[in-house]
Amino acid sequence: MSKQRLSMRKLTEILRLKAAGLSARQIAHSCGVARSTVAEQLRRMEAAGIQWPLDPELTEEALEGQLSGTDRPVRKRDEARPLADWRTIHKELAQKGVTLKLLWQEYRQAQPNGYRYSQFCEHYSRWAGSLDVSLRQTYRAGERLFVDYAGLTMPVHEPERGLIHEAQVFVAALGASHYLYAEATRSQQLPDWIEAHIHTYEYLQGVPEITTSDNLKSGVARACRYDPDINPTYQDMAQHYGTAIIPTRPRHPRDNAKGESGVQVVEREVLAPLRHQTFCSLVELNQAIRLRLDVVNRRPMQKLESSRHDLFAELDRPALKPLPPTRYEYAEFRKARVNIDYHIEVMGHYYSVPYELKGQQLDVRLSVRMVEVLLRGRRVAAHRRDDRRGRHTTDPSHMPRAHREYLSWTPSRIIHWAGTIGPNCARAVQQIIESRTHPEQGYRAALGIIRLSKSYEASRVDAACRRAMALDICRFQSIQSMLKHGKDREALSAETPVDTACRAYHQNVRGAHYYNETERLVMHAE
């Protein structure tokens, strides 16, 4: 079987999570790959000298190029190797900072002929699988946050419309202290889901290493036991806060036991006491939830003398990672194909990208203020968001050189260029441009007259322009014909004035009086 080729996003995610101190097993669950794949990719990146953080300019091709040549054949395992004391290993894993790889290194020091890391992990996994789930689920301080929506909803009245809206209740619980957070949202859609996470991290004043969620569509695009697809917006938020998203396995509620327990506590001790109250907005409901939640967190638990608040202050709070300097800005991800005019369509508006990307499919990160265009995770264009449909936002640097030069032309620049040939040429070009409804309609004719100086002397072109204005035939074809037949060398009659004014018509054009007279005759005939 051929090796699985991981994308740059997963390779960088593996490296980021390893730098954050997660074990290979946790990284494998978060990235949806095998533990052996995680170990192999980390080995390859270590051999290639690749460390976190990565260079922002490093592309997928460059990363793959650095990783090439680092593969090595896997040795066959020995027939007989000593096993580790799995009970001791299991207890050691509950300590802060202790990983399975560290325990394996200590095992190999004591047993030089022992199992390699992948087999060591496999044997431990088999042993742990024989235990009851509730027994082997131990969480270190600041390690995990479990999130879910409660099954119980709360009615919110809208007096102006005479409607009642069922608000959803988001619940979060820390693994070590079981410290709770709850918030009412309008729906379980992606914007509410992301905003609830942001409020949770701010309420905790820190970020856990891992955020474990149920397989809600807003969080997991495609649920799978082995390789779940995380929603790109959810993943983007996790990278901003430096946490790892590990969804639970489908139809395995025990994977989210802390979250389910937290939901039960919130439903019974926070929402149920509020059932007789009437709320006219989410703000009122969340204020009431916050008051009840504070009571629950500060009340001593039944089997412990300490409260959730005390355990949080003692265990989780010091171990949480600090919040980033800025709050996450909600963004959605879409795909768009570059059109022949090097623009992509996003919600009816057109944004430019480098013209070399014509025909390629790109990822679009759409936030409230910005539109970022990505190619294989690398930003290739960024624009301020504009929701006006049918309009274009174009960055001149994205254009081919010929297009930029064309847009740089202005009437004054063309007239000035014509003036280098002669004053009559400048006046003729000005007359042509001013006679059009829009100046750009006269650009081609004006540039054509200027180009005649490459085939004829500048003095002859200037003389032809003077003659054309005098005869009121100031057009490119007329000037070109004069030069071709030598009419520019003929002297003008003294009585012929040189008309430098802009005239939109001449004697061969029927004016308004003609049509007025025709209309009068038609009405008389009727």
Contacts in CASP RR format, 6 or more apart in sequence:
PFRMAT RR
TARGET T0000
AUTHOR 0000-0000-0000
METHOD contacts of the structure
MODEL  1
MSKQRLSMRKLTEILRLKAAGLSARQIAHSCGVARSTVAEQLRRMEAAGI
QWPLDPELTEEALEGQLSGTDRPVRKRDEARPLADWRTIHKELAQKGVTL
KLLWQEYRQAQPNGYRYSQFCEHYSRWAGSLDVSLRQTYRAGERLFVDYA
GLTMPVHEPERGLIHEAQVFVAALGASHYLYAEATRSQQLPDWIEAHIHT
YEYLQGVPEITTSDNLKSGVARACRYDPDINPTYQDMAQHYGTAIIPTRP
RHPRDNAKGESGVQVVEREVLAPLRHQTFCSLVELNQAIRLRLDVVNRRP
MQKLESSRHDLFAELDRPALKPLPPTRYEYAEFRKARVNIDYHIEVMGHY
YSVPYELKGQQLDVRLSVRMVEVLLRGRRVAAHRRDDRRGRHTTDPSHMP
RAHREYLSWTPSRIIHWAGTIGPNCARAVQQIIESRTHPEQGYRAALGII
RLSKSYEASRVDAACRRAMALDICRFQSIQSMLKHGKDREALSAETPVDT
ACRAYHQNVRGAHYYNETERLVMHAE
4 33 0 8 1.000
4 37 0 8 1.000
6 14 0 8 1.000
6 33 0 8 1.000
6 37 0 8 1.000
6 41 0 8 1.000
7 60 0 8 1.000
8 59 0 8 1.000
8 60 0 8 1.000
8 63 0 8 1.000
8 376 0 8 1.000
8 377 0 8 1.000
9 377 0 8 1.000
10 31 0 8 1.000
10 33 0 8 1.000
11 41 0 8 1.000
11 45 0 8 1.000
11 63 0 8 1.000
11 67 0 8 1.000
12 54 0 8 1.000
13 30 0 8 1.000
13 31 0 8 1.000
14 27 0 8 1.000
14 31 0 8 1.000
14 33 0 8 1.000
14 38 0 8 1.000
14 41 0 8 1.000
14 42 0 8 1.000
15 42 0 8 1.000
15 45 0 8 1.000
15 50 0 8 1.000
15 51 0 8 1.000
15 52 0 8 1.000
15 54 0 8 1.000
16 52 0 8 1.000
16 53 0 8 1.000
16 239 0 8 1.000
16 242 0 8 1.000
17 26 0 8 1.000
17 27 0 8 1.000
17 30 0 8 1.000
17 31 0 8 1.000
17 244 0 8 1.000
18 27 0 8 1.000
18 42 0 8 1.000
18 52 0 8 1.000
19 51 0 8 1.000
19 52 0 8 1.000
19 53 0 8 1.000
20 209 0 8 1.000
20 242 0 8 1.000
20 244 0 8 1.000
21 97 0 8 1.000
21 99 0 8 1.000
21 209 0 8 1.000
22 30 0 8 1.000
22 99 0 8 1.000
22 209 0 8 1.000
22 210 0 8 1.000
22 244 0 8 1.000
23 99 0 8 1.000
23 100 0 8 1.000
23 101 0 8 1.000
24 35 0 8 1.000
24 38 0 8 1.000
24 39 0 8 1.000
24 42 0 8 1.000
24 99 0 8 1.000
24 100 0 8 1.000
24 101 0 8 1.000
24 117 0 8 1.000
24 121 0 8 1.000
25 35 0 8 1.000
25 100 0 8 1.000
25 121 0 8 1.000
25 125 0 8 1.000
26 210 0 8 1.000
26 244 0 8 1.000
26 246 0 8 1.000
27 38 0 8 1.000
27 244 0 8 1.000
28 34 0 8 1.000
28 35 0 8 1.000
28 37 0 8 1.000
28 38 0 8 1.000
29 246 0 8 1.000
30 210 0 8 1.000
30 244 0 8 1.000
30 245 0 8 1.000
30 246 0 8 1.000
31 38 0 8 1.000
32 226 0 8 1.000
32 227 0 8 1.000
32 228 0 8 1.000
33 227 0 8 1.000
35 118 0 8 1.000
35 121 0 8 1.000
36 118 0 8 1.000
39 117 0 8 1.000
39 118 0 8 1.000
43 70 0 8 1.000
44 67 0 8 1.000
44 70 0 8 1.000
44 71 0 8 1.000
45 51 0 8 1.000
45 67 0 8 1.000
47 70 0 8 1.000
48 66 0 8 1.000
48 67 0 8 1.000
48 70 0 8 1.000
49 66 0 8 1.000
50 63 0 8 1.000
50 66 0 8 1.000
50 67 0 8 1.000
54 63 0 8 1.000
59 376 0 8 1.000
59 378 0 8 1.000
60 376 0 8 1.000
60 377 0 8 1.000
75 116 0 8 1.000
77 115 0 8 1.000
77 116 0 8 1.000
77 119 0 8 1.000
78 113 0 8 1.000
78 114 0 8 1.000
81 111 0 8 1.000
81 113 0 8 1.000
81 114 0 8 1.000
81 115 0 8 1.000
82 111 0 8 1.000
82 113 0 8 1.000
82 114 0 8 1.000
83 115 0 8 1.000
83 123 0 8 1.000
84 103 0 8 1.000
84 107 0 8 1.000
84 111 0 8 1.000
84 120 0 8 1.000
84 123 0 8 1.000
84 124 0 8 1.000
86 123 0 8 1.000
86 124 0 8 1.000
86 127 0 8 1.000
86 128 0 8 1.000
89 100 0 8 1.000
89 103 0 8 1.000
89 107 0 8 1.000
89 124 0 8 1.000
90 124 0 8 1.000
90 127 0 8 1.000
90 128 0 8 1.000
90 136 0 8 1.000
92 98 0 8 1.000
92 103 0 8 1.000
93 99 0 8 1.000
93 100 0 8 1.000
93 103 0 8 1.000
93 138 0 8 1.000
94 138 0 8 1.000
94 140 0 8 1.000
95 140 0 8 1.000
96 140 0 8 1.000
96 141 0 8 1.000
96 319 0 8 1.000
97 140 0 8 1.000
100 120 0 8 1.000
100 121 0 8 1.000
100 124 0 8 1.000
101 117 0 8 1.000
104 117 0 8 1.000
104 120 0 8 1.000
104 121 0 8 1.000
107 114 0 8 1.000
107 115 0 8 1.000
107 120 0 8 1.000
108 114 0 8 1.000
114 120 0 8 1.000
115 123 0 8 1.000
128 136 0 8 1.000
129 136 0 8 1.000
133 254 0 8 1.000
133 257 0 8 1.000
134 254 0 8 1.000
134 257 0 8 1.000
137 254 0 8 1.000
137 257 0 8 1.000
137 258 0 8 1.000
139 175 0 8 1.000
139 176 0 8 1.000
139 258 0 8 1.000
140 176 0 8 1.000
140 319 0 8 1.000
141 176 0 8 1.000
141 177 0 8 1.000
141 315 0 8 1.000
141 316 0 8 1.000
141 318 0 8 1.000
141 319 0 8 1.000
142 174 0 8 1.000
142 175 0 8 1.000
142 176 0 8 1.000
142 208 0 8 1.000
142 209 0 8 1.000
142 315 0 8 1.000
142 316 0 8 1.000
142 319 0 8 1.000
142 320 0 8 1.000
143 175 0 8 1.000
143 176 0 8 1.000
143 208 0 8 1.000
143 209 0 8 1.000
143 210 0 8 1.000
143 319 0 8 1.000
144 174 0 8 1.000
144 175 0 8 1.000
144 176 0 8 1.000
144 208 0 8 1.000
144 209 0 8 1.000
144 210 0 8 1.000
144 211 0 8 1.000
144 212 0 8 1.000
144 258 0 8 1.000
145 172 0 8 1.000
145 173 0 8 1.000
145 174 0 8 1.000
145 175 0 8 1.000
145 200 0 8 1.000
145 204 0 8 1.000
145 208 0 8 1.000
145 210 0 8 1.000
145 211 0 8 1.000
145 212 0 8 1.000
145 243 0 8 1.000
146 172 0 8 1.000
146 173 0 8 1.000
146 174 0 8 1.000
146 175 0 8 1.000
146 212 0 8 1.000
146 213 0 8 1.000
146 256 0 8 1.000
146 258 0 8 1.000
146 259 0 8 1.000
146 262 0 8 1.000
147 170 0 8 1.000
147 171 0 8 1.000
147 172 0 8 1.000
147 196 0 8 1.000
147 197 0 8 1.000
147 200 0 8 1.000
147 211 0 8 1.000
147 212 0 8 1.000
147 213 0 8 1.000
147 214 0 8 1.000
147 259 0 8 1.000
148 170 0 8 1.000
148 171 0 8 1.000
148 213 0 8 1.000
148 214 0 8 1.000
148 216 0 8 1.000
148 256 0 8 1.000
148 259 0 8 1.000
148 260 0 8 1.000
148 263 0 8 1.000
149 168 0 8 1.000
149 169 0 8 1.000
149 170 0 8 1.000
149 171 0 8 1.000
149 188 0 8 1.000
149 214 0 8 1.000
149 216 0 8 1.000
149 263 0 8 1.000
150 168 0 8 1.000
150 169 0 8 1.000
150 170 0 8 1.000
150 171 0 8 1.000
150 182 0 8 1.000
150 263 0 8 1.000
150 266 0 8 1.000
150 267 0 8 1.000
150 271 0 8 1.000
151 169 0 8 1.000
151 263 0 8 1.000
151 267 0 8 1.000
152 169 0 8 1.000
152 267 0 8 1.000
152 271 0 8 1.000
152 272 0 8 1.000
153 166 0 8 1.000
153 167 0 8 1.000
153 168 0 8 1.000
153 169 0 8 1.000
154 166 0 8 1.000
154 167 0 8 1.000
154 169 0 8 1.000
154 184 0 8 1.000
154 271 0 8 1.000
154 274 0 8 1.000
154 279 0 8 1.000
154 285 0 8 1.000
155 164 0 8 1.000
155 165 0 8 1.000
155 166 0 8 1.000
155 167 0 8 1.000
155 279 0 8 1.000
156 164 0 8 1.000
156 165 0 8 1.000
156 166 0 8 1.000
156 167 0 8 1.000
156 184 0 8 1.000
156 279 0 8 1.000
156 280 0 8 1.000
156 281 0 8 1.000
156 282 0 8 1.000
156 285 0 8 1.000
157 163 0 8 1.000
157 164 0 8 1.000
157 165 0 8 1.000
157 278 0 8 1.000
157 279 0 8 1.000
157 280 0 8 1.000
158 164 0 8 1.000
158 165 0 8 1.000
158 280 0 8 1.000
159 280 0 8 1.000
165 186 0 8 1.000
167 184 0 8 1.000
167 185 0 8 1.000
167 186 0 8 1.000
167 282 0 8 1.000
167 285 0 8 1.000
168 184 0 8 1.000
168 185 0 8 1.000
168 186 0 8 1.000
168 187 0 8 1.000
168 188 0 8 1.000
168 192 0 8 1.000
169 182 0 8 1.000
169 183 0 8 1.000
169 184 0 8 1.000
169 185 0 8 1.000
169 266 0 8 1.000
169 271 0 8 1.000
169 289 0 8 1.000
170 182 0 8 1.000
170 183 0 8 1.000
170 184 0 8 1.000
170 185 0 8 1.000
170 192 0 8 1.000
170 193 0 8 1.000
170 196 0 8 1.000
170 200 0 8 1.000
171 180 0 8 1.000
171 181 0 8 1.000
171 182 0 8 1.000
171 259 0 8 1.000
171 262 0 8 1.000
171 263 0 8 1.000
171 266 0 8 1.000
172 180 0 8 1.000
172 181 0 8 1.000
172 182 0 8 1.000
172 196 0 8 1.000
172 200 0 8 1.000
172 259 0 8 1.000
173 179 0 8 1.000
173 180 0 8 1.000
173 181 0 8 1.000
173 258 0 8 1.000
173 259 0 8 1.000
173 261 0 8 1.000
173 262 0 8 1.000
174 204 0 8 1.000
174 208 0 8 1.000
174 258 0 8 1.000
174 312 0 8 1.000
174 316 0 8 1.000
175 258 0 8 1.000
175 316 0 8 1.000
176 311 0 8 1.000
176 315 0 8 1.000
176 316 0 8 1.000
176 319 0 8 1.000
177 308 0 8 1.000
177 311 0 8 1.000
177 312 0 8 1.000
177 314 0 8 1.000
177 315 0 8 1.000
177 316 0 8 1.000
178 258 0 8 1.000
178 261 0 8 1.000
178 262 0 8 1.000
178 301 0 8 1.000
178 308 0 8 1.000
178 311 0 8 1.000
179 204 0 8 1.000
179 297 0 8 1.000
179 308 0 8 1.000
179 309 0 8 1.000
179 311 0 8 1.000
179 312 0 8 1.000
179 316 0 8 1.000
180 262 0 8 1.000
180 265 0 8 1.000
180 266 0 8 1.000
180 293 0 8 1.000
180 296 0 8 1.000
180 297 0 8 1.000
180 308 0 8 1.000
181 199 0 8 1.000
181 200 0 8 1.000
181 203 0 8 1.000
181 204 0 8 1.000
181 293 0 8 1.000
182 266 0 8 1.000
182 270 0 8 1.000
182 289 0 8 1.000
182 293 0 8 1.000
183 196 0 8 1.000
183 199 0 8 1.000
183 200 0 8 1.000
183 286 0 8 1.000
183 289 0 8 1.000
184 282 0 8 1.000
184 285 0 8 1.000
184 286 0 8 1.000
184 289 0 8 1.000
185 192 0 8 1.000
185 193 0 8 1.000
185 195 0 8 1.000
185 196 0 8 1.000
185 282 0 8 1.000
186 192 0 8 1.000
186 282 0 8 1.000
188 216 0 8 1.000
188 218 0 8 1.000
189 218 0 8 1.000
190 218 0 8 1.000
190 219 0 8 1.000
190 231 0 8 1.000
190 233 0 8 1.000
190 234 0 8 1.000
190 332 0 8 1.000
191 330 0 8 1.000
192 218 0 8 1.000
193 216 0 8 1.000
193 218 0 8 1.000
193 219 0 8 1.000
193 234 0 8 1.000
194 218 0 8 1.000
194 233 0 8 1.000
194 234 0 8 1.000
194 237 0 8 1.000
194 328 0 8 1.000
194 330 0 8 1.000
195 330 0 8 1.000
197 211 0 8 1.000
197 237 0 8 1.000
198 237 0 8 1.000
198 327 0 8 1.000
198 328 0 8 1.000
201 207 0 8 1.000
201 241 0 8 1.000
201 323 0 8 1.000
202 323 0 8 1.000
202 327 0 8 1.000
204 316 0 8 1.000
204 317 0 8 1.000
204 320 0 8 1.000
205 317 0 8 1.000
205 320 0 8 1.000
205 323 0 8 1.000
206 317 0 8 1.000
206 320 0 8 1.000
206 321 0 8 1.000
206 322 0 8 1.000
206 323 0 8 1.000
207 241 0 8 1.000
207 242 0 8 1.000
207 243 0 8 1.000
207 320 0 8 1.000
207 321 0 8 1.000
207 322 0 8 1.000
207 323 0 8 1.000
208 243 0 8 1.000
208 316 0 8 1.000
208 320 0 8 1.000
208 321 0 8 1.000
209 243 0 8 1.000
209 244 0 8 1.000
209 321 0 8 1.000
210 243 0 8 1.000
210 244 0 8 1.000
210 245 0 8 1.000
210 246 0 8 1.000
211 238 0 8 1.000
211 243 0 8 1.000
211 244 0 8 1.000
211 245 0 8 1.000
211 246 0 8 1.000
212 246 0 8 1.000
212 247 0 8 1.000
212 248 0 8 1.000
212 255 0 8 1.000
212 256 0 8 1.000
213 219 0 8 1.000
213 220 0 8 1.000
213 245 0 8 1.000
213 247 0 8 1.000
213 248 0 8 1.000
213 256 0 8 1.000
214 247 0 8 1.000
214 248 0 8 1.000
214 256 0 8 1.000
215 223 0 8 1.000
215 228 0 8 1.000
215 247 0 8 1.000
215 248 0 8 1.000
215 250 0 8 1.000
218 231 0 8 1.000
218 234 0 8 1.000
219 230 0 8 1.000
219 231 0 8 1.000
219 234 0 8 1.000
219 245 0 8 1.000
219 247 0 8 1.000
220 228 0 8 1.000
220 229 0 8 1.000
220 230 0 8 1.000
220 231 0 8 1.000
220 234 0 8 1.000
220 247 0 8 1.000
221 229 0 8 1.000
221 230 0 8 1.000
221 231 0 8 1.000
221 232 0 8 1.000
222 228 0 8 1.000
222 229 0 8 1.000
223 247 0 8 1.000
223 250 0 8 1.000
224 250 0 8 1.000
225 249 0 8 1.000
225 250 0 8 1.000
228 247 0 8 1.000
230 238 0 8 1.000
230 245 0 8 1.000
230 247 0 8 1.000
232 333 0 8 1.000
232 363 0 8 1.000
233 330 0 8 1.000
233 331 0 8 1.000
233 332 0 8 1.000
233 333 0 8 1.000
234 245 0 8 1.000
235 245 0 8 1.000
236 328 0 8 1.000
236 331 0 8 1.000
236 333 0 8 1.000
236 365 0 8 1.000
237 328 0 8 1.000
238 244 0 8 1.000
238 245 0 8 1.000
240 324 0 8 1.000
240 328 0 8 1.000
241 323 0 8 1.000
241 324 0 8 1.000
241 328 0 8 1.000
242 321 0 8 1.000
242 324 0 8 1.000
243 321 0 8 1.000
248 255 0 8 1.000
248 256 0 8 1.000
249 255 0 8 1.000
253 260 0 8 1.000
265 296 0 8 1.000
266 293 0 8 1.000
266 296 0 8 1.000
269 292 0 8 1.000
269 296 0 8 1.000
270 289 0 8 1.000
270 292 0 8 1.000
270 293 0 8 1.000
270 296 0 8 1.000
271 289 0 8 1.000
273 292 0 8 1.000
274 285 0 8 1.000
274 288 0 8 1.000
274 289 0 8 1.000
274 292 0 8 1.000
277 288 0 8 1.000
279 285 0 8 1.000
279 288 0 8 1.000
296 308 0 8 1.000
297 307 0 8 1.000
297 308 0 8 1.000
297 309 0 8 1.000
297 312 0 8 1.000
298 307 0 8 1.000
298 308 0 8 1.000
298 309 0 8 1.000
299 307 0 8 1.000
300 306 0 8 1.000
300 307 0 8 1.000
301 307 0 8 1.000
301 308 0 8 1.000
304 311 0 8 1.000
306 314 0 8 1.000
329 367 0 8 1.000
329 368 0 8 1.000
329 369 0 8 1.000
330 367 0 8 1.000
330 368 0 8 1.000
331 365 0 8 1.000
331 366 0 8 1.000
331 367 0 8 1.000
331 372 0 8 1.000
332 365 0 8 1.000
332 366 0 8 1.000
333 363 0 8 1.000
333 364 0 8 1.000
333 365 0 8 1.000
333 366 0 8 1.000
334 346 0 8 1.000
334 363 0 8 1.000
334 364 0 8 1.000
334 366 0 8 1.000
335 361 0 8 1.000
335 362 0 8 1.000
335 363 0 8 1.000
335 364 0 8 1.000
336 344 0 8 1.000
336 345 0 8 1.000
336 346 0 8 1.000
336 361 0 8 1.000
336 362 0 8 1.000
336 364 0 8 1.000
336 373 0 8 1.000
337 344 0 8 1.000
337 359 0 8 1.000
337 360 0 8 1.000
337 361 0 8 1.000
337 362 0 8 1.000
338 344 0 8 1.000
338 353 0 8 1.000
338 357 0 8 1.000
338 358 0 8 1.000
338 359 0 8 1.000
338 360 0 8 1.000
338 361 0 8 1.000
338 362 0 8 1.000
339 345 0 8 1.000
339 350 0 8 1.000
339 358 0 8 1.000
339 359 0 8 1.000
340 358 0 8 1.000
340 359 0 8 1.000
342 352 0 8 1.000
342 353 0 8 1.000
342 354 0 8 1.000
342 355 0 8 1.000
342 357 0 8 1.000
342 358 0 8 1.000
342 398 0 8 1.000
342 399 0 8 1.000
343 350 0 8 1.000
343 351 0 8 1.000
343 352 0 8 1.000
343 353 0 8 1.000
343 392 0 8 1.000
343 394 0 8 1.000
344 350 0 8 1.000
344 351 0 8 1.000
344 353 0 8 1.000
344 362 0 8 1.000
344 364 0 8 1.000
344 373 0 8 1.000
346 364 0 8 1.000
346 366 0 8 1.000
346 371 0 8 1.000
347 366 0 8 1.000
347 387 0 8 1.000
347 389 0 8 1.000
348 389 0 8 1.000
348 390 0 8 1.000
349 386 0 8 1.000
349 387 0 8 1.000
349 388 0 8 1.000
349 389 0 8 1.000
349 390 0 8 1.000
349 391 0 8 1.000
349 392 0 8 1.000
349 393 0 8 1.000
350 390 0 8 1.000
350 391 0 8 1.000
350 392 0 8 1.000
350 393 0 8 1.000
351 371 0 8 1.000
351 373 0 8 1.000
351 381 0 8 1.000
351 383 0 8 1.000
351 392 0 8 1.000
351 393 0 8 1.000
352 381 0 8 1.000
352 383 0 8 1.000
352 392 0 8 1.000
352 393 0 8 1.000
352 394 0 8 1.000
352 395 0 8 1.000
352 398 0 8 1.000
352 399 0 8 1.000
353 362 0 8 1.000
353 373 0 8 1.000
353 380 0 8 1.000
353 381 0 8 1.000
353 398 0 8 1.000
354 380 0 8 1.000
354 381 0 8 1.000
354 397 0 8 1.000
354 398 0 8 1.000
355 398 0 8 1.000
355 399 0 8 1.000
355 400 0 8 1.000
357 375 0 8 1.000
357 380 0 8 1.000
360 375 0 8 1.000
362 373 0 8 1.000
362 374 0 8 1.000
362 375 0 8 1.000
362 380 0 8 1.000
363 373 0 8 1.000
363 374 0 8 1.000
363 375 0 8 1.000
363 377 0 8 1.000
364 371 0 8 1.000
364 372 0 8 1.000
364 373 0 8 1.000
364 374 0 8 1.000
365 371 0 8 1.000
365 372 0 8 1.000
365 373 0 8 1.000
365 374 0 8 1.000
366 385 0 8 1.000
367 385 0 8 1.000
368 385 0 8 1.000
369 384 0 8 1.000
369 385 0 8 1.000
370 382 0 8 1.000
370 383 0 8 1.000
370 384 0 8 1.000
370 385 0 8 1.000
371 382 0 8 1.000
371 383 0 8 1.000
371 384 0 8 1.000
371 385 0 8 1.000
372 379 0 8 1.000
372 381 0 8 1.000
372 382 0 8 1.000
373 379 0 8 1.000
373 380 0 8 1.000
373 381 0 8 1.000
373 382 0 8 1.000
374 380 0 8 1.000
381 395 0 8 1.000
381 398 0 8 1.000
383 393 0 8 1.000
383 395 0 8 1.000
384 393 0 8 1.000
386 393 0 8 1.000
396 404 0 8 1.000
396 407 0 8 1.000
399 407 0 8 1.000
409 443 0 8 1.000
411 430 0 8 1.000
411 433 0 8 1.000
411 439 0 8 1.000
414 429 0 8 1.000
414 433 0 8 1.000
414 443 0 8 1.000
414 446 0 8 1.000
414 447 0 8 1.000
414 450 0 8 1.000
415 426 0 8 1.000
415 429 0 8 1.000
415 430 0 8 1.000
415 433 0 8 1.000
415 446 0 8 1.000
416 426 0 8 1.000
417 450 0 8 1.000
418 425 0 8 1.000
418 426 0 8 1.000
418 428 0 8 1.000
418 429 0 8 1.000
418 430 0 8 1.000
418 446 0 8 1.000
418 449 0 8 1.000
418 450 0 8 1.000
419 425 0 8 1.000
419 426 0 8 1.000
419 429 0 8 1.000
421 450 0 8 1.000
421 453 0 8 1.000
421 458 0 8 1.000
421 461 0 8 1.000
421 462 0 8 1.000
422 458 0 8 1.000
422 461 0 8 1.000
422 462 0 8 1.000
422 465 0 8 1.000
423 462 0 8 1.000
424 462 0 8 1.000
424 463 0 8 1.000
424 465 0 8 1.000
424 466 0 8 1.000
424 469 0 8 1.000
425 449 0 8 1.000
425 450 0 8 1.000
425 458 0 8 1.000
425 461 0 8 1.000
425 462 0 8 1.000
425 465 0 8 1.000
427 465 0 8 1.000
427 469 0 8 1.000
427 500 0 8 1.000
428 449 0 8 1.000
428 465 0 8 1.000
428 466 0 8 1.000
428 468 0 8 1.000
428 469 0 8 1.000
428 474 0 8 1.000
428 479 0 8 1.000
429 446 0 8 1.000
429 449 0 8 1.000
429 450 0 8 1.000
430 502 0 8 1.000
431 469 0 8 1.000
431 474 0 8 1.000
431 500 0 8 1.000
431 501 0 8 1.000
431 502 0 8 1.000
432 442 0 8 1.000
432 445 0 8 1.000
432 446 0 8 1.000
432 449 0 8 1.000
432 474 0 8 1.000
432 475 0 8 1.000
432 476 0 8 1.000
433 439 0 8 1.000
433 442 0 8 1.000
433 443 0 8 1.000
433 446 0 8 1.000
434 502 0 8 1.000
435 502 0 8 1.000
435 503 0 8 1.000
435 504 0 8 1.000
436 442 0 8 1.000
445 475 0 8 1.000
445 476 0 8 1.000
448 476 0 8 1.000
449 461 0 8 1.000
449 465 0 8 1.000
449 476 0 8 1.000
449 479 0 8 1.000
452 461 0 8 1.000
452 464 0 8 1.000
452 479 0 8 1.000
452 480 0 8 1.000
452 483 0 8 1.000
453 461 0 8 1.000
455 483 0 8 1.000
456 483 0 8 1.000
460 483 0 8 1.000
460 488 0 8 1.000
460 489 0 8 1.000
461 479 0 8 1.000
461 483 0 8 1.000
461 488 0 8 1.000
463 488 0 8 1.000
463 489 0 8 1.000
464 479 0 8 1.000
464 482 0 8 1.000
464 483 0 8 1.000
464 487 0 8 1.000
464 488 0 8 1.000
465 474 0 8 1.000
465 479 0 8 1.000
466 492 0 8 1.000
466 498 0 8 1.000
467 482 0 8 1.000
467 487 0 8 1.000
467 488 0 8 1.000
467 490 0 8 1.000
467 492 0 8 1.000
468 474 0 8 1.000
468 475 0 8 1.000
468 478 0 8 1.000
468 479 0 8 1.000
468 482 0 8 1.000
469 498 0 8 1.000
469 499 0 8 1.000
469 500 0 8 1.000
470 492 0 8 1.000
470 496 0 8 1.000
470 497 0 8 1.000
470 498 0 8 1.000
470 499 0 8 1.000
471 478 0 8 1.000
471 496 0 8 1.000
472 499 0 8 1.000
472 503 0 8 1.000
472 506 0 8 1.000
473 506 0 8 1.000
481 487 0 8 1.000
482 488 0 8 1.000
492 498 0 8 1.000
505 511 0 8 1.000
END
